[in-house]
Amino acid sequence: VLYPVYKGTFERRYDAVAPIHGGDNSRLFSEYLVQVVKDLSRCIDYLETRQDINSKKIAFYGMSWGAQLGAIIPAVEERFKASVLVAGGLTGLGRAEANQINYVTRVKTPTLMLNGRYDTFFVRETSQKPIFDLLGAADKRWKVYETDHIPPRNEYIKETLAWLDRYLGPVK
């Protein structure tokens, strides 16, 4: 598991970025998103240098804000063999160069979406369903749980592992 700590998050907190972390229509957000994608790409570059890592079997996993990025990052970073988006959806935020709508149809990575039916941030009919319908992946699956924003932990772990086994092979 590689857990990138993006600029503006956790110990890389950057107060000037905090207000735009969720996305807005500013040039600053567009520049921030480019930095996030570069952070992730550098992480994959590093994995490719490791002899103990099979860099041909890498998956994107995002929860909430990370799942929101899952409509953009796999469209521009082609080294992912699978994608899992937990509690994400379409927001419509950002200038054209940073808006999910301009990337999601280009996501060709097999994608599993796991959402809560009663999520108030990514509403099922206006956020979850549109992003699923627009995903460009030939193989995609959307599972909705009778919960709010985050699906039950045991359930999303089980579904995630099954999806990764399918596309990356079982762990040995």
Salt bridges, closest charged atoms under 4 A:
ASP15 OD1 - ARG13 NE 3.38
ASP39 OD2 - ARG12 NH1 2.96
ASP39 OD1 - ARG42 NH1 3.45
ASP45 OD1 - ARG79 NH1 2.76
GLU48 OE1 - ARG79 NH1 2.95
ASP52 OD2 - ARG50 NH2 2.64
GLU77 OE2 - ARG79 NE 2.68
GLU97 OE2 - ARG95 NE 2.79
ASP119 OD2 - HIS149 ND1 2.65
GLU125 OE2 - ARG124 NH1 3.05
ASP133 OD2 - LYS129 NZ 2.74
ASP139 OD2 - ARG166 NH2 2.85
GLU146 OE2 - ARG117 NE 2.59
GLU155 OE1 - LYS158 NZ 3.50
GLU159 OE1 - ARG141 NH1 2.56
GLU159 OE2 - LYS143 NZ 2.97
